[in-house]
Amino acid sequence: MASGFSGEEQRKHRGKCIDCGMTLELYMLDLKKNKRILQCRRCGLFHSYSKDLLGKWKLAKAAKVLDL
């Protein structure tokens, strides 16, 4: 059964880039390490988020090169 959505529409978009303001696309999610990495659709900047003590996602760092 086809859902009617293309692969591009199914990707998660959350937040905005701190550099250019474009939407972010989910690049990697690691629930064991409580870490997620989003990439800007326009400039390619990687945004690394981690969970704080209250369980909310906080920006840890943003960089052009993916450095895990």
N, C-alpha and C positions, 0 to 999 in steps of 0.2 A: 504494500500500500504506500503510495507516494504522499508525502506530507505537503507538497507544494512549495517548500522552501528550498532555496539553493544553499550551498555550503557557506556562502558569504553572509546570508541572513541569519544563519544559526549561530554564528560566533557571538561571544559575549562582548558587550561594549560597556565599560564602566569608567567613569571619571573623565577628566580632561588632562591633556598634556600640560606640564608646567612650563614648557618652552613656547609652544605655538597655539595651545588651546584646542587642538583637534581631539576627537574621541579616541579612547584607548581600546585596544583589542587584546583579549586574553592570549598570552603566549605560553605560559606554563603555570601549573598549579600543583603544589606539593603540600598535601594536608598533614603529612607526618611531621614536617618541619615548620608547619604553619607559615607558609611562604607562597606568594603568588607574584608572577611577573607579567606585566602588561606592556604592550608596545604601541607607540603612537603610529597612527595610520599615515600621517603626512611626513614627519621628520625622522621616524625610526628610533626615537629615544626610548630606551627601556626604563620602566618604572618598577622598582622592587618594593613590594609591600610585605609587612610582617604583622602578626597579631600582637596587640598589647595585652596587659593584664586583664582588661575588661572584655577582651574578645573582639575588639574592633580592629579593622585593617588600618594601619598607619604607613605612610610612605617612609621607607628606610633610606632609599637612595635612587637617584636617576642618573643614567649614564648612556653614552652612545654605544659602548661595547658591552655585551652581556658578560658580566663577571659574577659568577656564582660563588 
